[in-house]
């Protein structure tokens, strides 16, 4: 593999310095004929230089790979398989890739705009007319024949959460419209089934802004018009609690709720886009823990999801925005406990992000390129100065 070139945090001549550059200095250290003291001093100097170079030029363990787009769409969604062994991509010519960027399976002949991944299958929303399609992991469409098509079309929501799966891949739900003019229905899908048999229990009927599932697939959260949030049993549709946003200063309206791998769902506020972090909701009661007002300055994109959370729920990764412009400083870290915001990378706006199931890698798409980063290195990185 050719040596990588450092990108993000190096300046001046170091920007073009290959990874193995310090080794040239070490190679010129005194040889075996030199005294032991001189050799030890040279080795110590080499190690100091190498550590300083690595600290100043960290690329956060980044690994890049390009993908061939499907049509004119960029990569618009990324999802890991529950095992972490595959990364699924919406907007690319292939549905799945290995963690090191090898295309797997067969090429697609449709363009997808959203994805939901179960333990054995992948659901995708086809770009206009927004039909719901079922694939196996290798990209074979299981519902493209007339007799296997899943009825209805997907009701795209403002929060881009019309189709979601739980983190463990056990449960998947979608907001579907049976026919033009009908009210959307949030339906639990039967994994692997096609045709009318793919549609399970109707969990909710009416307009929704976004859907999200608990990591174990047991609880469904509905972001509703008017800043309301409703929690329902993801198997039966039974209402567990209702958050009445806007009823008091302590209960502001919630634009959308997102729940990835963290213990509590992340609530976002948006009178106008972009989204602003608001706090977290207690999954058992719906009680909202508000961030301090001065700590809500992070403005997030309204993609699905706009943030990825570390497994302990302490840190969020998302795209910073200013007004409705995507900020050049694309990837940002937010410490929920310390209420501290840190911009990390200036590599241009990205379209999607996903956290690997083990929490070790963060995948980010920019146009037709996907980069994965070490979460450990991102968490320890200092903020960029602006």
Secondary structure, 3 states (H helix, E strand, C coil): CCCCECCCCCCHHHHHCECCHHHHHHHCCCCCCCCHHHHHHHHHHHHHHHHHHHHHCCCCCCEEEECCECCCCCCCEEEECCCCCCEEEECECEEEECCCCCEEEEECCCCEEEEEECCCEEEEEECCCCCEEEEECCCCECCCCHHHCCCCEECCCCCCCCEEECCCCCCEEEEEECCCCCCCEEEEECCCCCHHHHEEEEEEECCCCEEEECCCCCEEEEEEHHHEEEEEECCCCCEEEEECCCCECCECCCCEEECCCCCCEEEEECCCCCEEEEEEECCCCCCEEECCHHHCCCEECCCCCCEEECCCCCEEEEEEEECCEEEEEEEEEEECCCCEEEEEECCCCCCEEEECCCCCEEEEEECCEEEEEEHHHHHHCCCCCC
